[in-house]
Amino acid sequence: MTPSVGWELVRRGHLRRGLRLTPLAAGAVSVVAFLVSRRGGSPDALGDLRVAALLLTLGSGYVLDDGAAGILQASPYALARRVRLRIAAAAVLLVPAWASLLAGLLRSARPSDRWTLGLGLTVEFAAVLTVVWAIAAVARRRGVDHPGVVTGPALLASLFLMSSLARAPMLVGLGPDWVPAHLRWSAVLAGAAAVLAVAVGDPAADWRRSGERYLKKLGAS
């Protein structure tokens, strides 16, 4: 989608009306309720932040829901550009929310640990968020106009699998396992980003490129 068209969608409110923001709002309310319930309890700032990040992420897959996808297939604007615009709109809401949650944790951390914690936890959040969007994009590519409903169970199953890996732990505290764990998180982020990049592509473009290669082979023979 060209920048001018994208700006018009934002300026006129069409993008806002086309996004399913209710799940994101419900996630934000759940985060607030969870943090309020944890006041006065046993201090586990790292675990609380991870739970809050999960609650915030669960509603993010719904931003790729698009009931008008079938109508817009004939649009001259590429599917990838439409999906990227939705993801960018969600990021505008999620990044400040995450920054405020992270700032609350870092205030109580030792100054020498703040950079390590902030970078590591941000990689975790970005990886989980990208996994959710990759799942939603793959479901959309399979013809599901409302893929948000499958992202929650798929994400929880993935996190359960990660937490059960004894030889390659993912959810660790500060210590000798922190760097290796976050190298694995970085690999998850890169893999999910690659899947997302492929899944948001226009299937028609794949067929067109395959046809062009086939015709070139015929011409060469």
ABEGO torsion letter per residue (X at the ends): XBAAAAAAAAAAGAAAAABBAAAAAAAAAAAAAAAAAABGBBBBAAAAAAAAAAAAAAAAAAAABBAAAAAAAABABBAAAAAAAAAAAAAAAAAAAAAAAAAAAAAABBAAAAAAAAAAAAAAAAAAAAAAAAAAAAAAAAGBABAAAAAAAAAAAAAAAAAABAABBABBBBEAAAAAAAAAAAAAAAAAAAAAAAAABBAAAAAAAAAAAAAAAAAAX
